[in-house]
Amino acid sequence: MGAQKMTAQIVRSSDSFEGSITGEMGVQEIKGKVLGNTLSWSVSLSKPVSIKLGFEATVEGDAMT
């Protein structure tokens, strides 16, 4: 699959957040935790295979890594 470009829409509420990530595979709703400038969440995917993935991202301004 390789690198995937995605766009995230995130709304923070204290120490949690909700939102969505849009990319080539479609739209995935997400919910997760906020600790400082770090977001963490997990998603279950069914395409191209069934898998549960965990994510952690560092936010600086309007960019995430």
Predicted model as a PDB file, atoms N, CA, C, CB and O in Angstrom, pLDDT in the B-factor column:
MODEL        1                                                                  
ATOM      1  N   MET A   1       0.817  -1.187   0.000  1.00 61.00           N  
ATOM      2  CA  MET A   1       0.000   0.000   0.000  1.00 61.00           C  
ATOM      3  C   MET A   1       0.861   1.251   0.000  1.00 61.00           C  
ATOM      4  CB  MET A   1      -0.929  -0.002   1.191  1.00 61.00           C  
ATOM      5  O   MET A   1       0.566   2.190  -0.739  1.00 61.00           O  
ATOM      6  N   GLY A   2       1.903   1.295   0.795  1.00 76.00           N  
ATOM      7  CA  GLY A   2       2.776   2.460   0.820  1.00 76.00           C  
ATOM      8  C   GLY A   2       2.175   3.629   1.578  1.00 76.00           C  
ATOM      9  O   GLY A   2       1.165   3.485   2.266  1.00 76.00           O  
ATOM     10  N   ALA A   3       2.802   4.783   1.446  1.00 80.00           N  
ATOM     11  CA  ALA A   3       2.353   6.000   2.127  1.00 80.00           C  
ATOM     12  C   ALA A   3       0.983   6.413   1.610  1.00 80.00           C  
ATOM     13  CB  ALA A   3       3.369   7.149   1.929  1.00 80.00           C  
ATOM     14  O   ALA A   3       0.682   6.267   0.425  1.00 80.00           O  
ATOM     15  N   GLN A   4       0.170   6.920   2.499  1.00 78.00           N  
ATOM     16  CA  GLN A   4      -1.178   7.370   2.159  1.00 78.00           C  
ATOM     17  C   GLN A   4      -1.344   8.826   2.575  1.00 78.00           C  
ATOM     18  CB  GLN A   4      -2.253   6.479   2.842  1.00 78.00           C  
ATOM     19  O   GLN A   4      -1.025   9.182   3.709  1.00 78.00           O  
ATOM     20  N   LYS A   5      -1.840   9.676   1.669  1.00 84.00           N  
ATOM     21  CA  LYS A   5      -2.154  11.058   2.021  1.00 84.00           C  
ATOM     22  C   LYS A   5      -3.580  11.088   2.546  1.00 84.00           C  
ATOM     23  CB  LYS A   5      -1.979  12.024   0.793  1.00 84.00           C  
ATOM     24  O   LYS A   5      -4.487  10.514   1.944  1.00 84.00           O  
ATOM     25  N   MET A   6      -3.771  11.771   3.687  1.00 84.00           N  
ATOM     26  CA  MET A   6      -5.080  11.839   4.327  1.00 84.00           C  
ATOM     27  C   MET A   6      -5.326  13.235   4.861  1.00 84.00           C  
ATOM     28  CB  MET A   6      -5.192  10.807   5.456  1.00 84.00           C  
ATOM     29  O   MET A   6      -4.391  13.994   5.114  1.00 84.00           O  
ATOM     30  N   THR A   7      -6.601  13.563   5.029  1.00 87.00           N  
ATOM     31  CA  THR A   7      -7.015  14.818   5.634  1.00 87.00           C  
ATOM     32  C   THR A   7      -7.828  14.496   6.869  1.00 87.00           C  
ATOM     33  CB  THR A   7      -7.827  15.695   4.638  1.00 87.00           C  
ATOM     34  O   THR A   7      -8.734  13.664   6.818  1.00 87.00           O  
ATOM     35  N   ALA A   8      -7.510  15.151   7.987  1.00 86.00           N  
ATOM     36  CA  ALA A   8      -8.218  14.909   9.236  1.00 86.00           C  
ATOM     37  C   ALA A   8      -9.033  16.129   9.635  1.00 86.00           C  
ATOM     38  CB  ALA A   8      -7.235  14.542  10.347  1.00 86.00           C  
ATOM     39  O   ALA A   8      -8.588  17.267   9.485  1.00 86.00           O  
ATOM     40  N   GLN A   9     -10.224  15.880  10.143  1.00 92.00           N  
ATOM     41  CA  GLN A   9     -11.075  16.903  10.751  1.00 92.00           C  
ATOM     42  C   GLN A   9     -11.237  16.474  12.203  1.00 92.00           C  
ATOM     43  CB  GLN A   9     -12.489  17.053  10.002  1.00 92.00           C  
ATOM     44  O   GLN A   9     -11.811  15.419  12.474  1.00 92.00           O  
ATOM     45  N   ILE A  10     -10.739  17.279  13.140  1.00 91.00           N  
ATOM     46  CA  ILE A  10     -10.712  16.885  14.543  1.00 91.00           C  
ATOM     47  C   ILE A  10     -11.293  17.992  15.408  1.00 91.00           C  
ATOM     48  CB  ILE A  10      -9.279  16.552  14.988  1.00 91.00           C  
ATOM     49  O   ILE A  10     -10.988  19.171  15.228  1.00 91.00           O  
ATOM     50  N   VAL A  11     -12.147  17.582  16.362  1.00 94.00           N  
ATOM     51  CA  VAL A  11     -12.724  18.515  17.330  1.00 94.00           C  
ATOM     52  C   VAL A  11     -12.324  18.029  18.719  1.00 94.00           C  
ATOM     53  CB  VAL A  11     -14.297  18.616  17.183  1.00 94.00           C  
ATOM     54  O   VAL A  11     -12.676  16.923  19.128  1.00 94.00           O  
ATOM     55  N   ARG A  12     -11.581  18.874  19.438  1.00 92.00           N  
ATOM     56  CA  ARG A  12     -11.098  18.519  20.777  1.00 92.00           C  
ATOM     57  C   ARG A  12     -12.127  18.888  21.829  1.00 92.00           C  
ATOM     58  CB  ARG A  12      -9.761  19.218  21.078  1.00 92.00           C  
ATOM     59  O   ARG A  12     -12.796  19.917  21.730  1.00 92.00           O  
ATOM     60  N   SER A  13     -12.245  18.037  22.835  1.00 94.00           N  
ATOM     61  CA  SER A  13     -13.093  18.301  23.992  1.00 94.00           C  
ATOM     62  C   SER A  13     -12.314  17.867  25.228  1.00 94.00           C  
ATOM     63  CB  SER A  13     -14.479  17.551  23.885  1.00 94.00           C  
ATOM     64  O   SER A  13     -12.338  16.693  25.597  1.00 94.00           O  
ATOM     65  N   SER A  14     -11.622  18.813  25.873  1.00 92.00           N  
ATOM     66  CA  SER A  14     -10.800  18.542  27.046  1.00 92.00           C  
ATOM     67  C   SER A  14      -9.703  17.529  26.720  1.00 92.00           C  
ATOM     68  CB  SER A  14     -11.671  18.031  28.200  1.00 92.00           C  
ATOM     69  O   SER A  14      -8.796  17.845  25.950  1.00 92.00           O  
ATOM     70  N   ASP A  15      -9.760  16.313  27.289  1.00 95.00           N  
ATOM     71  CA  ASP A  15      -8.708  15.324  27.066  1.00 95.00           C  
ATOM     72  C   ASP A  15      -9.096  14.241  26.057  1.00 95.00           C  
ATOM     73  CB  ASP A  15      -8.341  14.678  28.373  1.00 95.00           C  
ATOM     74  O   ASP A  15      -8.498  13.165  26.027  1.00 95.00           O  
ATOM     75  N   SER A  16     -10.108  14.539  25.227  1.00 96.00           N  
ATOM     76  CA  SER A  16     -10.515  13.598  24.174  1.00 96.00           C  
ATOM     77  C   SER A  16     -10.819  14.365  22.888  1.00 96.00           C  
ATOM     78  CB  SER A  16     -11.757  12.767  24.620  1.00 96.00           C  
ATOM     79  O   SER A  16     -10.852  15.595  22.879  1.00 96.00           O  
ATOM     80  N   PHE A  17     -11.038  13.625  21.810  1.00 96.00           N  
ATOM     81  CA  PHE A  17     -11.399  14.258  20.545  1.00 96.00           C  
ATOM     82  C   PHE A  17     -12.260  13.313  19.719  1.00 96.00           C  
ATOM     83  CB  PHE A  17     -10.136  14.667  19.756  1.00 96.00           C  
ATOM     84  O   PHE A  17     -12.281  12.104  19.952  1.00 96.00           O  
ATOM     85  N   GLU A  18     -12.965  13.880  18.757  1.00 96.00           N  
ATOM     86  CA  GLU A  18     -13.742  13.140  17.763  1.00 96.00           C  
ATOM     87  C   GLU A  18     -13.459  13.748  16.417  1.00 96.00           C  
ATOM     88  CB  GLU A  18     -15.268  13.165  18.080  1.00 96.00           C  
ATOM     89  O   GLU A  18     -13.081  14.917  16.330  1.00 96.00           O  
ATOM     90  N   GLY A  19     -13.636  12.970  15.355  1.00 94.00           N  
ATOM     91  CA  GLY A  19     -13.447  13.515  14.027  1.00 94.00           C  
ATOM     92  C   GLY A  19     -13.479  12.451  12.966  1.00 94.00           C  
ATOM     93  O   GLY A  19     -14.037  11.371  13.159  1.00 94.00           O  
ATOM     94  N   SER A  20     -12.869  12.769  11.837  1.00 93.00           N  
ATOM     95  CA  SER A  20     -12.826  11.829  10.718  1.00 93.00           C  
ATOM     96  C   SER A  20     -11.535  12.022   9.950  1.00 93.00           C  
ATOM     97  CB  SER A  20     -14.047  12.014   9.787  1.00 93.00           C  
ATOM     98  O   SER A  20     -10.932  13.096   9.955  1.00 93.00           O  
ATOM     99  N   ILE A  21     -11.130  10.953   9.291  1.00 89.00           N  
ATOM    100  CA  ILE A  21      -9.966  10.980   8.412  1.00 89.00           C  
ATOM    101  C   ILE A  21     -10.442  10.548   7.033  1.00 89.00           C  
ATOM    102  CB  ILE A  21      -8.804  10.052   8.944  1.00 89.00           C  
ATOM    103  O   ILE A  21     -11.096   9.515   6.890  1.00 89.00           O  
ATOM    104  N   THR A  22     -10.110  11.345   6.016  1.00 92.00           N  
ATOM    105  CA  THR A  22     -10.515  11.065   4.643  1.00 92.00           C  
ATOM    106  C   THR A  22      -9.273  10.799   3.797  1.00 92.00           C  
ATOM    107  CB  THR A  22     -11.341  12.242   4.055  1.00 92.00           C  
ATOM    108  O   THR A  22      -8.315  11.571   3.826  1.00 92.00           O  
ATOM    109  N   GLY A  23      -9.297   9.705   3.047  1.00 88.00           N  
ATOM    110  CA  GLY A  23      -8.188   9.350   2.172  1.00 88.00           C  
ATOM    111  C   GLY A  23      -8.680   8.505   1.015  1.00 88.00           C  
ATOM    112  O   GLY A  23      -9.882   8.422   0.763  1.00 88.00           O  
ATOM    113  N   GLU A  24      -7.746   7.875   0.311  1.00 84.00           N  
ATOM    114  CA  GLU A  24      -8.095   7.056  -0.851  1.00 84.00           C  
ATOM    115  C   GLU A  24      -9.058   5.920  -0.516  1.00 84.00           C  
ATOM    116  CB  GLU A  24      -6.843   6.483  -1.463  1.00 84.00           C  
ATOM    117  O   GLU A  24      -9.855   5.511  -1.361  1.00 84.00           O  
ATOM    118  N   MET A  25      -8.988   5.412   0.708  1.00 77.00           N  
ATOM    119  CA  MET A  25      -9.826   4.294   1.109  1.00 77.00           C  
ATOM    120  C   MET A  25     -11.195   4.732   1.606  1.00 77.00           C  
ATOM    121  CB  MET A  25      -9.135   3.498   2.174  1.00 77.00           C  
ATOM    122  O   MET A  25     -12.005   3.886   1.985  1.00 77.00           O  
ATOM    123  N   GLY A  26     -11.479   6.052   1.616  1.00 85.00           N  
ATOM    124  CA  GLY A  26     -12.771   6.550   2.070  1.00 85.00           C  
ATOM    125  C   GLY A  26     -12.644   7.367   3.339  1.00 85.00           C  
ATOM    126  O   GLY A  26     -11.598   7.953   3.617  1.00 85.00           O  
ATOM    127  N   VAL A  27     -13.723   7.398   4.106  1.00 89.00           N  
ATOM    128  CA  VAL A  27     -13.794   8.192   5.333  1.00 89.00           C  
ATOM    129  C   VAL A  27     -13.855   7.241   6.526  1.00 89.00           C  
ATOM    130  CB  VAL A  27     -15.034   9.151   5.317  1.00 89.00           C  
ATOM    131  O   VAL A  27     -14.605   6.265   6.515  1.00 89.00           O  
ATOM    132  N   GLN A  28     -13.059   7.535   7.556  1.00 86.00           N  
ATOM    133  CA  GLN A  28     -13.060   6.748   8.784  1.00 86.00           C  
ATOM    134  C   GLN A  28     -13.337   7.674   9.961  1.00 86.00           C  
ATOM    135  CB  GLN A  28     -11.708   5.998   8.972  1.00 86.00           C  
ATOM    136  O   GLN A  28     -12.581   8.615  10.203  1.00 86.00           O  
ATOM    137  N   GLU A  29     -14.421   7.412  10.695  1.00 91.00           N  
ATOM    138  CA  GLU A  29     -14.707   8.179  11.905  1.00 91.00           C  
ATOM    139  C   GLU A  29     -13.735   7.745  12.990  1.00 91.00           C  
ATOM    140  CB  GLU A  29     -16.186   7.984  12.367  1.00 91.00           C  
ATOM    141  O   GLU A  29     -13.426   6.559  13.111  1.00 91.00           O  
ATOM    142  N   ILE A  30     -13.246   8.710  13.788  1.00 93.00           N  
ATOM    143  CA  ILE A  30     -12.303   8.383  14.853  1.00 93.00           C  
ATOM    144  C   ILE A  30     -12.700   9.075  16.153  1.00 93.00           C  
ATOM    145  CB  ILE A  30     -10.877   8.785  14.450  1.00 93.00           C  
ATOM    146  O   ILE A  30     -13.338  10.127  16.144  1.00 93.00           O  
ATOM    147  N   LYS A  31     -12.311   8.467  17.265  1.00 95.00           N  
ATOM    148  CA  LYS A  31     -12.433   9.032  18.607  1.00 95.00           C  
ATOM    149  C   LYS A  31     -11.165   8.640  19.333  1.00 95.00           C  
ATOM    150  CB  LYS A  31     -13.734   8.522  19.366  1.00 95.00           C  
ATOM    151  O   LYS A  31     -10.667   7.526  19.167  1.00 95.00           O  
ATOM    152  N   GLY A  32     -10.636   9.558  20.144  1.00 96.00           N  
ATOM    153  CA  GLY A  32      -9.411   9.216  20.831  1.00 96.00           C  
ATOM    154  C   GLY A  32      -9.116  10.107  22.011  1.00 96.00           C  
ATOM    155  O   GLY A  32      -9.977  10.847  22.487  1.00 96.00           O  
ATOM    156  N   LYS A  33      -7.868  10.025  22.481  1.00 97.00           N  
ATOM    157  CA  LYS A  33      -7.411  10.750  23.658  1.00 97.00           C  
ATOM    158  C   LYS A  33      -6.409  11.831  23.265  1.00 97.00           C  
ATOM    159  CB  LYS A  33      -6.785   9.786  24.675  1.00 97.00           C  
ATOM    160  O   LYS A  33      -5.714  11.723  22.255  1.00 97.00           O  
ATOM    161  N   VAL A  34      -6.354  12.877  24.092  1.00 96.00           N  
ATOM    162  CA  VAL A  34      -5.397  13.964  23.924  1.00 96.00           C  
ATOM    163  C   VAL A  34      -4.541  14.042  25.179  1.00 96.00           C  
ATOM    164  CB  VAL A  34      -6.119  15.322  23.648  1.00 96.00           C  
ATOM    165  O   VAL A  34      -5.063  14.096  26.293  1.00 96.00           O  
ATOM    166  N   LEU A  35      -3.219  14.048  24.995  1.00 96.00           N  
ATOM    167  CA  LEU A  35      -2.286  14.236  26.101  1.00 96.00           C  
ATOM    168  C   LEU A  35      -1.241  15.237  25.628  1.00 96.00           C  
ATOM    169  CB  LEU A  35      -1.623  12.870  26.555  1.00 96.00           C  
ATOM    170  O   LEU A  35      -0.366  14.899  24.832  1.00 96.00           O  
ATOM    171  N   GLY A  36      -1.335  16.482  26.122  1.00 94.00           N  
ATOM    172  CA  GLY A  36      -0.441  17.539  25.634  1.00 94.00           C  
ATOM    173  C   GLY A  36      -0.717  17.807  24.166  1.00 94.00           C  
ATOM    174  O   GLY A  36      -1.843  18.142  23.799  1.00 94.00           O  
ATOM    175  N   ASN A  37       0.310  17.662  23.312  1.00 93.00           N  
ATOM    176  CA  ASN A  37       0.106  17.847  21.868  1.00 93.00           C  
ATOM    177  C   ASN A  37       0.105  16.502  21.131  1.00 93.00           C  
ATOM    178  CB  ASN A  37       1.202  18.767  21.285  1.00 93.00           C  
ATOM    179  O   ASN A  37       0.376  16.445  19.932  1.00 93.00           O  
ATOM    180  N   THR A  38      -0.206  15.404  21.869  1.00 95.00           N  
ATOM    181  CA  THR A  38      -0.240  14.078  21.270  1.00 95.00           C  
ATOM    182  C   THR A  38      -1.663  13.539  21.236  1.00 95.00           C  
ATOM    183  CB  THR A  38       0.672  13.120  22.036  1.00 95.00           C  
ATOM    184  O   THR A  38      -2.371  13.560  22.243  1.00 95.00           O  
ATOM    185  N   LEU A  39      -2.074  13.054  20.067  1.00 94.00           N  
ATOM    186  CA  LEU A  39      -3.370  12.396  19.894  1.00 94.00           C  
ATOM    187  C   LEU A  39      -3.132  10.898  19.747  1.00 94.00           C  
ATOM    188  CB  LEU A  39      -4.140  12.967  18.651  1.00 94.00           C  
ATOM    189  O   LEU A  39      -2.152  10.489  19.124  1.00 94.00           O  
ATOM    190  N   SER A  40      -4.016  10.074  20.314  1.00 96.00           N  
ATOM    191  CA  SER A  40      -3.923   8.626  20.114  1.00 96.00           C  
ATOM    192  C   SER A  40      -5.318   8.067  19.896  1.00 96.00           C  
ATOM    193  CB  SER A  40      -3.233   7.932  21.325  1.00 96.00           C  
ATOM    194  O   SER A  40      -6.286   8.512  20.512  1.00 96.00           O  
ATOM    195  N   TRP A  41      -5.407   7.065  18.994  1.00 94.00           N  
ATOM    196  CA  TRP A  41      -6.676   6.435  18.673  1.00 94.00           C  
ATOM    197  C   TRP A  41      -6.414   5.101  17.982  1.00 94.00           C  
ATOM    198  CB  TRP A  41      -7.542   7.359  17.782  1.00 94.00           C  
ATOM    199  O   TRP A  41      -5.290   4.804  17.577  1.00 94.00           O  
ATOM    200  N   SER A  42      -7.476   4.302  17.855  1.00 93.00           N  
ATOM    201  CA  SER A  42      -7.372   3.060  17.097  1.00 93.00           C  
ATOM    202  C   SER A  42      -8.597   2.937  16.199  1.00 93.00           C  
ATOM    203  CB  SER A  42      -7.247   1.826  18.045  1.00 93.00           C  
ATOM    204  O   SER A  42      -9.654   3.491  16.499  1.00 93.00           O  
ATOM    205  N   VAL A  43      -8.449   2.217  15.112  1.00 84.00           N  
ATOM    206  CA  VAL A  43      -9.548   1.987  14.168  1.00 84.00           C  
ATOM    207  C   VAL A  43      -9.517   0.533  13.713  1.00 84.00           C  
ATOM    208  CB  VAL A  43      -9.451   2.952  12.943  1.00 84.00           C  
ATOM    209  O   VAL A  43      -8.463  -0.098  13.640  1.00 84.00           O  
ATOM    210  N   SER A  44     -10.696   0.030  13.413  1.00 84.00           N  
ATOM    211  CA  SER A  44     -10.820  -1.298  12.824  1.00 84.00           C  
ATOM    212  C   SER A  44     -11.200  -1.127  11.369  1.00 84.00           C  
ATOM    213  CB  SER A  44     -11.870  -2.171  13.582  1.00 84.00           C  
ATOM    214  O   SER A  44     -12.197  -0.474  11.061  1.00 84.00           O  
ATOM    215  N   LEU A  45     -10.413  -1.708  10.464  1.00 78.00           N  
ATOM    216  CA  LEU A  45     -10.648  -1.596   9.031  1.00 78.00           C  
ATOM    217  C   LEU A  45     -11.092  -2.943   8.468  1.00 78.00           C  
ATOM    218  CB  LEU A  45      -9.380  -1.098   8.308  1.00 78.00           C  
ATOM    219  O   LEU A  45     -10.750  -3.996   9.007  1.00 78.00           O  
ATOM    220  N   SER A  46     -11.854  -2.895   7.381  1.00 82.00           N  
ATOM    221  CA  SER A  46     -12.262  -4.137   6.717  1.00 82.00           C  
ATOM    222  C   SER A  46     -11.729  -4.224   5.286  1.00 82.00           C  
ATOM    223  CB  SER A  46     -13.783  -4.249   6.706  1.00 82.00           C  
ATOM    224  O   SER A  46     -11.805  -5.280   4.659  1.00 82.00           O  
ATOM    225  N   LYS A  47     -11.188  -3.109   4.766  1.00 76.00           N  
ATOM    226  CA  LYS A  47     -10.640  -3.102   3.404  1.00 76.00           C  
ATOM    227  C   LYS A  47      -9.209  -2.619   3.453  1.00 76.00           C  
ATOM    228  CB  LYS A  47     -11.486  -2.207   2.456  1.00 76.00           C  
ATOM    229  O   LYS A  47      -8.971  -1.657   4.183  1.00 76.00           O  
ATOM    230  N   PRO A  48      -8.278  -3.144   2.797  1.00 78.00           N  
ATOM    231  CA  PRO A  48      -8.376  -4.314   1.929  1.00 78.00           C  
ATOM    232  C   PRO A  48      -8.407  -5.638   2.706  1.00 78.00           C  
ATOM    233  CB  PRO A  48      -7.218  -4.324   0.962  1.00 78.00           C  
ATOM    234  O   PRO A  48      -8.739  -6.683   2.146  1.00 78.00           O  
ATOM    235  N   VAL A  49      -8.053  -5.583   4.015  1.00 86.00           N  
ATOM    236  CA  VAL A  49      -8.149  -6.762   4.886  1.00 86.00           C  
ATOM    237  C   VAL A  49      -8.675  -6.307   6.243  1.00 86.00           C  
ATOM    238  CB  VAL A  49      -6.754  -7.487   5.035  1.00 86.00           C  
ATOM    239  O   VAL A  49      -8.599  -5.122   6.570  1.00 86.00           O  
ATOM    240  N   SER A  50      -9.207  -7.234   7.033  1.00 91.00           N  
ATOM    241  CA  SER A  50      -9.661  -6.897   8.383  1.00 91.00           C  
ATOM    242  C   SER A  50      -8.451  -6.746   9.297  1.00 91.00           C  
ATOM    243  CB  SER A  50     -10.633  -7.981   8.932  1.00 91.00           C  
ATOM    244  O   SER A  50      -7.626  -7.652   9.414  1.00 91.00           O  
ATOM    245  N   ILE A  51      -8.360  -5.571   9.949  1.00 90.00           N  
ATOM    246  CA  ILE A  51      -7.218  -5.300  10.819  1.00 90.00           C  
ATOM    247  C   ILE A  51      -7.582  -4.177  11.781  1.00 90.00           C  
ATOM    248  CB  ILE A  51      -5.956  -4.928   9.988  1.00 90.00           C  
ATOM    249  O   ILE A  51      -8.355  -3.283  11.436  1.00 90.00           O  
ATOM    250  N   LYS A  52      -7.022  -4.223  12.990  1.00 91.00           N  
ATOM    251  CA  LYS A  52      -7.171  -3.130  13.948  1.00 91.00           C  
ATOM    252  C   LYS A  52      -5.821  -2.436  14.049  1.00 91.00           C  
ATOM    253  CB  LYS A  52      -7.662  -3.647  15.358  1.00 91.00           C  
ATOM    254  O   LYS A  52      -4.798  -3.075  14.293  1.00 91.00           O  
ATOM    255  N   LEU A  53      -5.830  -1.108  13.858  1.00 87.00           N  
ATOM    256  CA  LEU A  53      -4.599  -0.321  13.859  1.00 87.00           C  
ATOM    257  C   LEU A  53      -4.632   0.709  14.975  1.00 87.00           C  
ATOM    258  CB  LEU A  53      -4.392   0.368  12.503  1.00 87.00           C  
ATOM    259  O   LEU A  53      -5.675   1.309  15.236  1.00 87.00           O  
ATOM    260  N   GLY A  54      -3.502   0.919  15.632  1.00 92.00           N  
ATOM    261  CA  GLY A  54      -3.359   1.960  16.639  1.00 92.00           C  
ATOM    262  C   GLY A  54      -2.518   3.090  16.085  1.00 92.00           C  
ATOM    263  O   GLY A  54      -1.552   2.854  15.361  1.00 92.00           O  
ATOM    264  N   PHE A  55      -2.883   4.325  16.425  1.00 91.00           N  
ATOM    265  CA  PHE A  55      -2.185   5.501  15.914  1.00 91.00           C  
ATOM    266  C   PHE A  55      -1.802   6.440  17.045  1.00 91.00           C  
ATOM    267  CB  PHE A  55      -3.051   6.235  14.894  1.00 91.00           C  
ATOM    268  O   PHE A  55      -2.484   6.511  18.068  1.00 91.00           O  
ATOM    269  N   GLU A  56      -0.706   7.158  16.852  1.00 94.00           N  
ATOM    270  CA  GLU A  56      -0.294   8.230  17.738  1.00 94.00           C  
ATOM    271  C   GLU A  56       0.268   9.333  16.853  1.00 94.00           C  
ATOM    272  CB  GLU A  56       0.758   7.740  18.807  1.00 94.00           C  
ATOM    273  O   GLU A  56       1.096   9.073  15.979  1.00 94.00           O  
ATOM    274  N   ALA A  57      -0.178  10.558  17.079  1.00 91.00           N  
ATOM    275  CA  ALA A  57       0.257  11.677  16.245  1.00 91.00           C  
ATOM    276  C   ALA A  57       0.617  12.864  17.130  1.00 91.00           C  
ATOM    277  CB  ALA A  57      -0.844  12.071  15.227  1.00 91.00           C  
ATOM    278  O   ALA A  57      -0.030  13.117  18.146  1.00 91.00           O  
ATOM    279  N   THR A  58       1.656  13.585  16.730  1.00 94.00           N  
ATOM    280  CA  THR A  58       2.052  14.813  17.408  1.00 94.00           C  
ATOM    281  C   THR A  58       1.550  15.990  16.580  1.00 94.00           C  
ATOM    282  CB  THR A  58       3.606  14.880  17.611  1.00 94.00           C  
ATOM    283  O   THR A  58       1.790  16.060  15.374  1.00 94.00           O  
ATOM    284  N   VAL A  59       0.862  16.900  17.228  1.00 90.00           N  
ATOM    285  CA  VAL A  59       0.279  18.060  16.558  1.00 90.00           C  
ATOM    286  C   VAL A  59       1.128  19.286  16.843  1.00 90.00           C  
ATOM    287  CB  VAL A  59      -1.182  18.290  17.014  1.00 90.00           C  
ATOM    288  O   VAL A  59       1.450  19.591  17.992  1.00 90.00           O  
ATOM    289  N   GLU A  60       1.486  19.990  15.759  1.00 92.00           N  
ATOM    290  CA  GLU A  60       2.190  21.258  15.866  1.00 92.00           C  
ATOM    291  C   GLU A  60       1.557  22.209  14.876  1.00 92.00           C  
ATOM    292  CB  GLU A  60       3.723  21.097  15.604  1.00 92.00           C  
ATOM    293  O   GLU A  60       1.726  22.056  13.667  1.00 92.00           O  
ATOM    294  N   GLY A  61       0.818  23.206  15.388  1.00 87.00           N  
ATOM    295  CA  GLY A  61       0.081  24.118  14.518  1.00 87.00           C  
ATOM    296  C   GLY A  61      -1.017  23.358  13.803  1.00 87.00           C  
ATOM    297  O   GLY A  61      -1.855  22.731  14.451  1.00 87.00           O  
ATOM    298  N   ASP A  62      -1.029  23.402  12.458  1.00 81.00           N  
ATOM    299  CA  ASP A  62      -2.048  22.687  11.697  1.00 81.00           C  
ATOM    300  C   ASP A  62      -1.466  21.437  11.029  1.00 81.00           C  
ATOM    301  CB  ASP A  62      -2.664  23.611  10.641  1.00 81.00           C  
ATOM    302  O   ASP A  62      -2.035  20.930  10.063  1.00 81.00           O  
ATOM    303  N   ALA A  63      -0.341  20.944  11.538  1.00 83.00           N  
ATOM    304  CA  ALA A  63       0.292  19.745  10.973  1.00 83.00           C  
ATOM    305  C   ALA A  63       0.380  18.636  12.017  1.00 83.00           C  
ATOM    306  CB  ALA A  63       1.699  20.078  10.435  1.00 83.00           C  
ATOM    307  O   ALA A  63       0.549  18.898  13.208  1.00 83.00           O  
ATOM    308  N   MET A  64       0.262  17.381  11.548  1.00 83.00           N  
ATOM    309  CA  MET A  64       0.405  16.217  12.408  1.00 83.00           C  
ATOM    310  C   MET A  64       1.499  15.320  11.841  1.00 83.00           C  
ATOM    311  CB  MET A  64      -0.938  15.445  12.536  1.00 83.00           C  
ATOM    312  O   MET A  64       1.623  15.169  10.626  1.00 83.00           O  
ATOM    313  N   THR A  65       2.285  14.732  12.726  1.00 86.00           N  
ATOM    314  CA  THR A  65       3.280  13.746  12.314  1.00 86.00           C  
ATOM    315  C   THR A  65       3.114  12.493  13.129  1.00 86.00           C  
ATOM    316  CB  THR A  65       4.705  14.297  12.460  1.00 86.00           C  
ATOM    317  O   THR A  65       3.857  11.530  12.940  1.00 86.00           O  
TER     318      THR A  65                                                      
ENDMDL                                                                          
END                                                                             
